[in-house]
């Protein structure tokens, strides 16, 4: 049977308090609904996607379909005044007599491949499947006078999520019966199946991350989840041969990760050019960066990707740093990234290429003795996410590599001798960077961890 995903995006977001429905607000470089649809578009078991939206946003959804080149979105239909009505319209648009149907809130952008797979696997045995997580809070039942009537045991109280999944014949009948009864109060689809006793509803475990964006606080938390989430390269298909013959530039190629990446790219027949202070190219100076890129372009006629690995770390408390040490770190680690981005833009726009910066595992939290370094690495993540959004329509991908402790000369200078098994090698980080350069992802922080 075919498998449909119905994305409910007709809500107006009255509780959110924005003139724009929350599913169309930007989150980590894309609208919320783009993240949501992409999760189903990428899933191998989803055949078609139906988007249900308000009449004012049909053209917006169609624009997103073209921008993202989604192949599975087969219909964009107008929803109703309630969630129940929108779900009914989505189900009614399916022509088959029987199919698998997943119904998902557009404002749950963190739905995972695992949850979708688990739901579909359960549909082989059950006619209706829900997704939920245990309630960690005590739930109280009150009356109209705000007096507690009951405090149910948490053991049997779970919080519902989506997607909810059904055999088409079952959920179609549930909605038809509700329509005949004039029942309009269902807040989800499983409740209709239960109301009319059409099937047992099996529950699979959801994920805490699969939050529903309802309030401005949810949007803030979602933004932080995206910022702190890491792309898992192990789950993504990688074809390193696509790099052969490409033209690349590395700033910071004289040692450490940059040097290892330079050597590795050579092995894959990439026309790679390296620049650093050793050959009088300082990323703090935009003219140095401009001249370096122009020299490569004049020789090769194209630049397909640019990688910046250059960084400075002075491990000491701020009160003992000189202003020169502070400025050198900020200008190298952050202003240098801005210089590389601005000077690379025209070349990467022409090639629809890739810009890769380096963050650090220390970016997520400021640490003593790392005040300048960790804050500049946090700034890199914000810069990557912003540029990914700004440059998306130009076809430019912008990502950050975030390695754990790595055995580089910079680390040795600040920490001395450490057990080798506690550190990544520069070659390991370089290889993961190589993978990123082959992928069609943008705005991502790619974590490299010790195995």
Secondary structure, DSSP 8 states (H G I E B T S, - for coil): --EEEEEEE----TTTT-SS-GGGSEETTEEHHHHHHHHHHS-TT--EEEEEE-GGGHHHHHHHHHHHT-SSEEEEEE--SSHHHHHHHHHHT--SSS-EEEEEETT-TT--HHHHHHHHHHHTT-SEEEEEEE--S---EE-TTS-EEE---GGG-EEEEEEEEEEHHHHHHHHHHHHHHT----SSSHHHHHHTT---EEEEE--TT-----SHHHHHHHHHHHHH----GGGS---GGGGTT-EEEEES-SSHHHHHHHHHHHHTT-EEEEE-GGGT--TTSHHHHHHHHHHHHHHHS---EEEE-------S-GGGS-HHHHHHHHIIIIIHHHHHHHHHHHHHHHHT-EEEEE--GGGGS--TT-HHHHHHHHHHHHHHHHHHHHHGGGT-EEEEEEE-SB--HHHHHHH----GGGSB-HHHHHHHHHHHTTS---S-EEEE---
